[in-house]
Amino acid sequence: MEQDLFNSRTTQFHYANALLLAKASLLAYQPPDIIQPEVARWGLDRFAFLDRGDTQAFLAGNEEMIVLSFRGTEPQRLQDWMTDAKIKRVKGPYGKVHRGFLKGLTLVWSEIREVIREWQIHGQSVWVTGHSLGGALATLAVAAFGEEAKPIHGLYTFGQPRVGGKTFARNFDLEYQARTFRFVNNNDVVTRVPPRNLGYRHVGTVLMFDHAGILQTDLHFWNHFLDRVVGRIEDLGKPGTDGIKDHNMAGYLKQLGRPGNRQIELV
Protein backbone atom coordinates (compact mmCIF):
# COMPACT_ATOMS: atom_id res chain seq x y z
CA MET A 1 0.00 0.00 0.00
CA GLU A 2 1.11 3.58 -0.67
CA GLN A 3 0.45 4.38 2.96
CA ASP A 4 3.07 1.89 4.18
CA LEU A 5 5.85 4.45 3.68
CA PHE A 6 3.76 7.42 4.77
CA ASN A 7 4.70 8.80 8.20
CA SER A 8 1.33 9.82 9.60
CA ARG A 9 2.72 11.26 12.85
CA THR A 10 5.59 13.48 11.78
CA THR A 11 5.17 17.21 11.25
CA GLN A 12 8.56 17.49 9.55
CA PHE A 13 9.16 17.15 5.82
CA HIS A 14 9.01 13.52 4.73
CA TYR A 15 9.58 12.45 1.14
CA ALA A 16 7.03 9.62 1.13
CA ASN A 17 4.43 12.05 2.47
CA ALA A 18 5.25 14.56 -0.27
CA LEU A 19 4.95 11.86 -2.93
CA LEU A 20 1.58 10.54 -1.77
CA LEU A 21 0.15 14.03 -1.38
CA ALA A 22 1.40 14.95 -4.85
CA LYS A 23 -0.45 11.91 -6.17
CA ALA A 24 -3.54 13.02 -4.25
CA SER A 25 -3.30 16.49 -5.81
CA LEU A 26 -3.16 14.98 -9.30
CA LEU A 27 -5.91 12.51 -8.48
CA ALA A 28 -8.21 15.37 -7.43
CA TYR A 29 -8.69 16.19 -11.12
CA GLN A 30 -10.48 12.88 -11.63
CA PRO A 31 -14.15 12.03 -11.02
CA PRO A 32 -15.07 10.30 -7.75
CA ASP A 33 -15.55 6.87 -9.34
CA ILE A 34 -11.86 6.91 -10.27
CA ILE A 35 -10.60 8.56 -7.07
CA GLN A 36 -12.26 6.21 -4.59
CA PRO A 37 -10.81 2.88 -5.77
CA GLU A 38 -7.38 4.46 -6.10
CA VAL A 39 -7.26 5.81 -2.54
CA ALA A 40 -8.62 2.45 -1.35
CA ARG A 41 -5.50 0.88 -2.88
CA TRP A 42 -3.51 3.30 -0.73
CA GLY A 43 -5.17 1.85 2.35
CA LEU A 44 -7.61 4.75 2.81
CA ASP A 45 -11.01 3.07 3.05
CA ARG A 46 -13.12 6.10 3.94
CA PHE A 47 -14.03 8.50 1.17
CA ALA A 48 -16.05 11.66 0.62
CA PHE A 49 -16.28 13.79 -2.51
CA LEU A 50 -17.33 17.45 -2.37
CA ASP A 51 -18.52 19.40 -5.40
CA ARG A 52 -20.01 22.86 -4.89
CA GLY A 53 -19.88 25.55 -7.56
CA ASP A 54 -16.30 25.90 -8.81
CA THR A 55 -14.85 24.01 -5.84
CA GLN A 56 -14.14 20.29 -5.79
CA ALA A 57 -12.27 18.33 -3.14
CA PHE A 58 -12.08 14.86 -1.70
CA LEU A 59 -11.34 13.40 1.71
CA ALA A 60 -9.88 9.94 2.22
CA GLY A 61 -8.92 8.33 5.50
CA ASN A 62 -8.48 5.40 7.80
CA GLU A 63 -7.79 4.92 11.52
CA GLU A 64 -4.39 6.62 11.27
CA MET A 65 -4.78 9.57 8.91
CA ILE A 66 -7.11 11.78 6.89
CA VAL A 67 -6.15 13.40 3.58
CA LEU A 68 -7.98 16.45 2.24
CA SER A 69 -7.14 17.22 -1.39
CA PHE A 70 -8.50 20.19 -3.35
CA ARG A 71 -8.84 20.17 -7.11
CA GLY A 72 -7.00 22.86 -9.04
CA THR A 73 -7.96 24.55 -12.29
CA GLU A 74 -6.55 25.16 -15.73
CA PRO A 75 -4.42 28.32 -16.15
CA GLN A 76 -7.00 29.69 -18.61
CA ARG A 77 -9.67 29.46 -15.92
CA LEU A 78 -7.32 30.69 -13.21
CA GLN A 79 -7.30 33.98 -15.10
CA ASP A 80 -10.95 34.34 -14.06
CA TRP A 81 -9.80 34.29 -10.43
CA MET A 82 -7.42 37.19 -11.12
CA THR A 83 -10.09 39.75 -12.01
CA ASP A 84 -10.24 42.99 -10.02
CA ALA A 85 -13.42 41.86 -8.25
CA LYS A 86 -11.97 38.56 -7.05
CA ILE A 87 -8.38 39.68 -6.41
CA LYS A 88 -9.52 42.19 -3.79
CA ARG A 89 -8.57 41.09 -0.28
CA VAL A 90 -11.26 40.63 2.35
CA LYS A 91 -11.24 39.61 5.99
CA GLY A 92 -10.50 35.92 6.38
CA PRO A 93 -8.70 33.55 8.71
CA TYR A 94 -5.41 35.03 9.98
CA GLY A 95 -5.86 38.27 8.02
CA LYS A 96 -7.02 39.64 4.69
CA VAL A 97 -7.08 37.10 1.85
CA HIS A 98 -8.05 36.81 -1.81
CA ARG A 99 -11.82 37.27 -2.06
CA GLY A 100 -12.35 34.65 -4.76
CA PHE A 101 -10.28 31.98 -3.02
CA LEU A 102 -12.10 32.53 0.27
CA LYS A 103 -15.46 32.26 -1.46
CA GLY A 104 -14.33 29.00 -3.07
CA LEU A 105 -13.40 27.50 0.29
CA THR A 106 -16.61 28.72 1.94
CA LEU A 107 -18.66 26.65 -0.52
CA VAL A 108 -17.38 23.39 1.00
CA TRP A 109 -16.06 24.37 4.40
CA SER A 110 -19.00 23.23 6.51
CA GLU A 111 -18.98 19.81 4.80
CA ILE A 112 -15.24 19.42 5.31
CA ARG A 113 -15.55 20.17 9.02
CA GLU A 114 -18.43 17.75 9.40
CA VAL A 115 -16.70 14.87 7.61
CA ILE A 116 -13.53 15.26 9.66
CA ARG A 117 -15.54 15.51 12.87
CA GLU A 118 -17.31 12.25 12.05
CA TRP A 119 -14.18 10.40 10.97
CA GLN A 120 -11.65 11.61 13.52
CA ILE A 121 -12.63 9.36 16.41
CA HIS A 122 -9.16 7.87 16.79
CA GLY A 123 -7.25 11.15 16.77
CA GLN A 124 -6.08 10.66 13.19
CA SER A 125 -3.56 13.11 11.79
CA VAL A 126 -4.90 15.48 9.11
CA TRP A 127 -3.04 16.25 5.87
CA VAL A 128 -4.04 18.92 3.36
CA THR A 129 -2.87 19.26 -0.22
CA GLY A 130 -3.68 20.76 -3.61
CA HIS A 131 -2.30 22.01 -6.91
CA SER A 132 -2.79 25.45 -8.46
CA LEU A 133 -6.10 26.89 -7.21
CA GLY A 134 -6.34 23.73 -5.08
CA GLY A 135 -3.15 24.75 -3.29
CA ALA A 136 -4.61 28.16 -2.50
CA LEU A 137 -7.79 26.56 -1.13
CA ALA A 138 -5.70 24.07 0.87
CA THR A 139 -3.74 26.92 2.45
CA LEU A 140 -6.91 28.76 3.39
CA ALA A 141 -8.38 25.56 4.82
CA VAL A 142 -5.35 25.13 7.08
CA ALA A 143 -5.67 28.75 8.20
CA ALA A 144 -9.35 28.16 8.97
CA PHE A 145 -8.45 25.03 10.95
CA GLY A 146 -5.86 27.09 12.80
CA GLU A 147 -8.41 29.66 13.90
CA GLU A 148 -10.48 26.78 15.28
CA ALA A 149 -7.42 25.32 17.06
CA LYS A 150 -7.70 22.17 14.94
CA PRO A 151 -4.32 20.37 14.68
CA ILE A 152 -2.96 19.87 11.16
CA HIS A 153 0.10 17.67 10.67
CA GLY A 154 1.10 18.86 7.22
CA LEU A 155 0.26 21.06 4.24
CA TYR A 156 1.92 20.22 0.91
CA THR A 157 1.03 22.36 -2.11
CA PHE A 158 2.16 22.38 -5.73
CA GLY A 159 2.19 25.40 -8.04
CA GLN A 160 -0.07 27.46 -5.82
CA PRO A 161 -0.76 31.18 -6.24
CA ARG A 162 -0.37 33.64 -3.38
CA VAL A 163 -3.31 33.69 -0.99
CA GLY A 164 -3.17 36.72 1.30
CA GLY A 165 -1.38 39.84 2.42
CA LYS A 166 1.49 40.49 4.82
CA THR A 167 -0.57 40.07 7.98
CA PHE A 168 -2.02 36.78 6.76
CA ALA A 169 1.43 35.47 5.79
CA ARG A 170 2.96 36.49 9.12
CA ASN A 171 0.17 34.95 11.22
CA PHE A 172 0.05 31.79 9.11
CA ASP A 173 3.79 31.22 9.28
CA LEU A 174 3.90 31.73 13.03
CA GLU A 175 1.71 28.65 13.34
CA TYR A 176 2.38 26.54 10.26
CA GLN A 177 5.59 27.46 8.45
CA ALA A 178 7.46 24.45 9.85
CA ARG A 179 4.82 22.04 8.52
CA THR A 180 3.95 23.80 5.24
CA PHE A 181 5.88 22.77 2.13
CA ARG A 182 5.23 24.73 -1.05
CA PHE A 183 6.64 23.21 -4.24
CA VAL A 184 7.51 25.41 -7.23
CA ASN A 185 8.49 23.97 -10.61
CA ASN A 186 11.09 26.24 -12.22
CA ASN A 187 9.25 28.93 -14.25
CA ASP A 188 5.71 28.12 -13.07
CA VAL A 189 4.04 31.51 -13.60
CA VAL A 190 1.03 30.71 -11.40
CA THR A 191 3.25 30.83 -8.31
CA ARG A 192 3.85 34.53 -9.03
CA VAL A 193 0.23 35.68 -8.92
CA PRO A 194 -1.39 37.68 -7.50
CA PRO A 195 1.69 39.92 -7.67
CA ARG A 196 3.68 41.17 -4.71
CA ASN A 197 3.12 44.77 -5.77
CA LEU A 198 -0.54 44.30 -4.85
CA GLY A 199 0.47 43.32 -1.35
CA TYR A 200 0.25 39.55 -1.69
CA ARG A 201 2.78 37.27 0.01
CA HIS A 202 3.59 33.55 -0.04
CA VAL A 203 3.68 31.33 3.05
CA GLY A 204 5.47 28.21 4.21
CA THR A 205 8.77 26.62 3.25
CA VAL A 206 9.55 26.74 -0.45
CA LEU A 207 11.05 23.77 -2.32
CA MET A 208 11.91 24.48 -5.94
CA PHE A 209 12.67 22.27 -8.91
CA ASP A 210 15.31 24.03 -11.00
CA HIS A 211 15.53 23.88 -14.81
CA ALA A 212 17.22 20.45 -14.57
CA GLY A 213 14.52 19.06 -12.28
CA ILE A 214 16.76 19.07 -9.21
CA LEU A 215 14.95 19.95 -6.00
CA GLN A 216 16.50 23.00 -4.36
CA THR A 217 15.92 23.84 -0.71
CA ASP A 218 18.54 26.59 -0.30
CA LEU A 219 16.87 29.96 0.20
CA HIS A 220 19.81 31.67 -1.52
CA PHE A 221 18.95 29.77 -4.72
CA TRP A 222 15.34 30.98 -4.47
CA ASN A 223 16.42 34.60 -3.97
CA HIS A 224 18.76 34.37 -6.96
CA PHE A 225 15.93 32.96 -9.06
CA LEU A 226 13.64 35.83 -8.10
CA ASP A 227 16.34 38.32 -9.05
CA ARG A 228 16.73 36.97 -12.59
CA VAL A 229 13.17 35.96 -13.48
CA VAL A 230 10.20 38.32 -13.57
CA GLY A 231 6.78 36.65 -13.62
CA ARG A 232 4.17 38.06 -15.99
CA ILE A 233 0.48 37.75 -15.23
CA GLU A 234 -0.29 38.00 -18.93
CA ASP A 235 1.41 34.62 -19.45
CA LEU A 236 -1.54 32.95 -17.76
CA GLY A 237 -3.52 30.97 -20.27
CA LYS A 238 -1.01 31.23 -23.12
CA PRO A 239 -0.22 27.69 -24.33
CA GLY A 240 3.37 26.74 -25.03
CA THR A 241 5.08 29.13 -22.62
CA ASP A 242 7.52 27.70 -20.09
CA GLY A 243 5.49 29.20 -17.26
CA ILE A 244 2.41 27.22 -18.27
CA LYS A 245 4.27 24.01 -19.12
CA ASP A 246 5.95 24.10 -15.71
CA HIS A 247 2.57 24.46 -13.99
CA ASN A 248 1.26 21.04 -15.01
CA MET A 249 0.65 18.82 -11.95
CA ALA A 250 1.84 15.70 -13.77
CA GLY A 251 5.13 17.55 -14.28
CA TYR A 252 5.42 18.23 -10.56
CA LEU A 253 4.90 14.56 -9.80
CA LYS A 254 7.47 13.53 -12.42
CA GLN A 255 10.06 15.91 -10.98
CA LEU A 256 9.41 14.77 -7.43
CA GLY A 257 9.85 11.16 -8.49
CA ARG A 258 13.33 11.68 -9.94
CA PRO A 259 15.78 9.35 -8.12
CA GLY A 260 18.04 12.20 -7.02
CA ASN A 261 15.16 14.01 -5.36
CA ARG A 262 14.19 11.04 -3.20
CA GLN A 263 17.04 11.78 -0.79
CA ILE A 264 15.94 15.32 -0.03
CA GLU A 265 16.12 16.37 3.60
CA LEU A 266 15.25 19.68 5.22
CA VAL A 267 17.25 20.98 8.16
N, C-alpha and C positions, 0 to 999 in steps of 0.2 A: 504493500500500500504506500501511496505517496506520503501519508502521514507518518510512516515509520521513522523518517529522518527529521521530521518537523519537531522542533523543540517548543512545546506549548507553554512552557513556564518561564522562559527567558524573556527579558525586556531588552537585551542587547541585540546587536545585529547578528543574524545567523543566516548563512547562505541558503540552507535548505528551506528556511522560512521565506526568504526572498523569492526563491524559485517557485514554490507552491503558490505564493500570493501573486506572482507574475502570471502563472497559469490561470489563476482565478480571475484576474483582470481581463485576460484574453477571452476566457470562457464566458464572461458576462455579456459578450456580444451575441451569444447564441440564445435560441429560444429555450424555455424551461424543460422541454422534453429531451433536449440534448444535455443541458447542464446537470439535471438531477442524476442520471445514471453515471455521469463522469465523476461527480463529487462522491457518489456512493463507492466508486472504485478507489477513491482516496481514503475511504474509511469514515466518511461523514454521512451518516444515515438519516439525519434530519435535514429537511429542505423547505425553504419558503421562497417564493418568487414575488417581487413587488413591481407593479407597473402602473404608474399614475402620471398622466400627462407626458412630459418629455423625460421623466425620470424612471429608470429601471435599475433594479438591484436584486441580488439574491443573498440569502443567508443559508449556510450549511454548517452542521455541527454534529458533535457526539458528546460523550461524557467528559471529554478533556478540553475541547476547544470549540469556538464558534467563529466562523469567517463571514464577514460582511463585505461583499464586493459590488461596487457600483459600475454600471455600464458607462462607457465614454460616448463620444460622438465623433462624426467625421469633421475634419477641419473646415469644410465648406459650411457645415451647420454651426460649428463653433463660432463662426463669424457673427451669427445671429445673437450670440450671447455677449458680443462685444459692442452692441449698439449703445448709444448714449443713455438710453432709458435703463438698460440692464446693468451697465458698467458702474452706475452710481452706487456709492457705498451707503449702506443703511445699518442701523443698529442690529447686531447679531451676537452670538456667543463670543466672549472675549474681546469684543470691540466692533468697529464698523467693517462690514464685509460686502462683497459684490452682491448687489440686489438680486440678480438673476440666479446666481448659484444658491443663495439662501432660499429663494422661492422654490427651486428644484428640490432641495432637501426637505423643505416643509411638506411637500406633497406626500412623502413616504415616512416622515419621522415618527409619527405616532404608531404606525405599523411595526417599524423597526424596534422601537422600545418595547412594544407588547410581545413580539416574538422572542426577543432576548430575555424578557422577564419570565416567559413561560418555559423557555429551554434551560435557563441558567440555574438549575436546582442543585448542581454539583459544584458550583463555583468555577465553572469553565472560564478559561482565558478567552478574551475577545480580540480578534484581529480584523483590521479594516484595510481595504485596498481599493484601487481603481486606477484607470488610465484616462488621460486627457480630462474631459469634463468629469469623469468618474473619480479622478484623483482629487479634484476640487471639492466634490461632494463628500468624498471620504474624509478629507481634512476638516470640513465643516461638521461632519458627524462626530468626529473625535472631539472637536471643540465643544459641541453640544453635550456630549457625554461628560466632558470635564466640568462643565457648569453644573451638572447633576451629581458630581462626585462619583461617577461610574468608572471603575478601573478599566483601562485599555492596555493590553500588553504590547501592541505594536501597530504602527501605521506605515505601510509601504505603498508609495505611489509611483506612477510611471508617466512621464510626459505631462505633468499637470500644469495648468496655468496658475498664476498668483490668485490668492483668495481674498486677502484683506489688507488693511493699512498697517501703519507702524505699530499702533497700539495693539491690534489683533496679533501681529507677528510676535511682539514682545511677550504678551500674556500667554500665547500658545506655547512659545518656546520655553518659558519658565516651567511649564508643566510637562511638555511632551517632546522637547527637542531630542533628548537622549534615546527616545524610542520611535522617532519619526525618521524614515529613510526615503528620500526623494530622488528617484533616478532620472537622469537627463541623458538622452542619446545625442551626443555631438551637437549638430546644428538644429535640433528640434525647436522650431520657431514658437510653438505653442507655450513652451516654458517661459517665454519672454513677454507674455501678455497676461492681464493688462499691464501696460508699461509702468516702470518705476516713476516716470515723471508725472504720473497721475496719483502718486502716493501709495501704490501697491508694493507689497513686500512678500518675499517667499519665507517659508518656515522650514524647520527641521534640518537634518543633516543631508547634504547633497552628495550623491555618488554619480559620477559622470563617465560615460563611455566616450573615449576620444575617437578620432577619425579612424583609428586602427581597431576599434572595438575593445580596447583595453580599459578596464574599469579603474578610474582614478578617484582616490579619496583625499588627496592632498589639496587643501584649500588654496594654496599658492597656485596650483594648476588652474583651478576654477577662476581665480582672480585674473590670471593671465588670459584666459579664454574670454572673459568679459571685456578685457581691454582691447582685444583684437577683432571681436565679432560684435556687430551691432544688429540686433533683431529688428525685423520690420513687420509691423502688423499687416501691411498690405500683402505679405507673402501667404497669409492664411487663405486656403482654398485654391491656390494656384498649383495645379498638378505638375510634377516633374522637378520642383525645386528641392534642394537638399533639406531644407527645413521641414518640408512636408514628408519627404521620404523617411527622414529620421524620426518622425512622430509615430509611425506605424507600431502598434503594440506587438505584432509578431516579430518585428525587428528588435524590440527591447528584449523579448524572450530569447531570441537567437543570440544576442550579445551576452546576456547573462549566462547562457549555457556554454559559452566558450570555455574550454578546459582551463586556460590561464586565469579566468575570473572566478573559478570555483574555490580558490585558496584565499580569497579576499578576507581580510580581517580589519576591523576598526579598533583603534586604540584611543 
